[in-house]
Amino acid sequence: MKKNRSSRSWIIKQHRDQFYKKSKILGYRSRSAFKLLELNEKFNFIRKNTNLLDVGSSPGGWSQVASSIIKNGKIVAIDKKPMEKIKNVVFFKDDFLKEESKNEILSIFQKKIDVIVSDMAENTTGNKNLDCIRTNSLCLQVIDFSTKILKKEGVLVSKLFMGEEFLEVKQMAKKIFKKVKFYKPKSSRNISKETYIHCSTLNSL
Ligand SMILES: C[S@@+](CC[C@H](N)C(=O)[O-])C[C@H]1O[C@@H](n2cnc3c(N)ncnc32)[C@H](O)[C@@H]1O
């Protein structure tokens, strides 16, 4: 039992170290950057002209990836925590769940946008079910907001957890979007319940 636990933590550490080292070499602020790179390689939704919202952006790995690809589009990022400046990214520190934050985002863009990415997650409590519910309800909030800000042919990519409320997220996404897919990047640990939802083309409601 003890041996199993230590080999499990060895695997987690190896996985973490591998992406940590790679992120340091490439200058990314977080290992999460590799998740967005893989997601974009699979679905190809961030392009030169994309207008993009990054929700739960700090410390900034995803915004760095977006900034390196987008040349003529606007990038807006929001997080409750601070984030150091990134070229071409308008960041504001606030709680995405507040109505004022959503209004602020709408007024910064002044038009419908192409892509929302959300890697938002609550701090873990140690209670896996509770963590899952809390993070999946953030995902539901982002799906809801996408109806207000995305273009008809827009794309939403969001973190969620396999577990409590997963089906609710899937059902809501299918009601709102024509295509809904799930993808777990290799850079996301196997034993983690984390996965990503890719939704495209809004249904006419
Ligand atoms: C996994 S981190 C994001 C990592 C980021 N994608 C990167 O590449 O650096 C999750 C972030 O979600 C943020 N977050 C959680 N709830 C939030 C909320 N209600 N509003 C804004 N940000 C939130 C946290 O502060 C945290 O920085």
The ligand as an SDF file (V2000), in Angstrom:
LIG
                    3D

 27 29  0  0  0  0  0  0  0  0999 V2000
   -5.1480   26.7140  -13.3710 C   0  0  0  0  0  0  0  0  0  0  0  0
   -5.0640   28.4350  -13.0660 S   0  0  0  0  0  0  0  0  0  0  0  0
   -4.9560   29.0870  -14.7020 C   0  0  0  0  0  0  0  0  0  0  0  0
   -3.6110   28.9190  -15.3450 C   0  0  0  0  0  0  0  0  0  0  0  0
   -3.4840   29.7080  -16.6230 C   0  0  0  0  0  0  0  0  0  0  0  0
   -4.3250   29.1640  -17.6760 N   0  0  0  0  0  0  0  0  0  0  0  0
   -2.0770   29.7340  -17.1300 C   0  0  0  0  0  0  0  0  0  0  0  0
   -1.7950   29.1590  -18.2020 O   0  0  0  0  0  0  0  0  0  0  0  0
   -1.2180   30.3590  -16.4820 O   0  0  0  0  0  0  0  0  0  0  0  0
   -6.7200   28.7990  -12.6220 C   0  0  0  0  0  0  0  0  0  0  0  0
   -6.9830   30.2660  -12.3760 C   0  0  0  0  0  0  0  0  0  0  0  0
   -8.3960   30.4810  -12.2690 O   0  0  0  0  0  0  0  0  0  0  0  0
   -8.5650   31.6300  -11.4650 C   0  0  0  0  0  0  0  0  0  0  0  0
   -9.9620   31.7610  -11.0180 N   0  0  0  0  0  0  0  0  0  0  0  0
  -10.6910   30.9050  -10.2780 C   0  0  0  0  0  0  0  0  0  0  0  0
  -11.9320   31.3950  -10.0500 N   0  0  0  0  0  0  0  0  0  0  0  0
  -11.9860   32.5960  -10.6840 C   0  0  0  0  0  0  0  0  0  0  0  0
  -13.0030   33.5970  -10.8290 C   0  0  0  0  0  0  0  0  0  0  0  0
  -14.2210   33.4450  -10.2650 N   0  0  0  0  0  0  0  0  0  0  0  0
  -12.7210   34.7150  -11.5320 N   0  0  0  0  0  0  0  0  0  0  0  0
  -11.5020   34.8850  -12.0930 C   0  0  0  0  0  0  0  0  0  0  0  0
  -10.4970   33.9790  -12.0010 N   0  0  0  0  0  0  0  0  0  0  0  0
  -10.7340   32.8440  -11.3060 C   0  0  0  0  0  0  0  0  0  0  0  0
   -7.5840   31.3940  -10.3280 C   0  0  0  0  0  0  0  0  0  0  0  0
   -7.3170   32.6100   -9.6490 O   0  0  0  0  0  0  0  0  0  0  0  0
   -6.3920   30.8010  -11.0630 C   0  0  0  0  0  0  0  0  0  0  0  0
   -5.4160   31.7840  -11.3350 O   0  0  0  0  0  0  0  0  0  0  0  0
  1  2  1  0
  2  3  1  0
  2 10  1  0
  3  4  1  0
  4  5  1  0
  5  6  1  0
  5  7  1  0
  7  8  2  0
  7  9  1  0
 10 11  1  0
 11 12  1  0
 11 26  1  0
 12 13  1  0
 13 14  1  0
 13 24  1  0
 14 15  1  0
 14 23  1  0
 15 16  2  0
 16 17  1  0
 17 18  1  0
 17 23  2  0
 18 19  1  0
 18 20  2  0
 20 21  1  0
 21 22  2  0
 22 23  1  0
 24 25  1  0
 24 26  1  0
 26 27  1  0
M  CHG  2   2   1   9  -1
M  END
$$$$
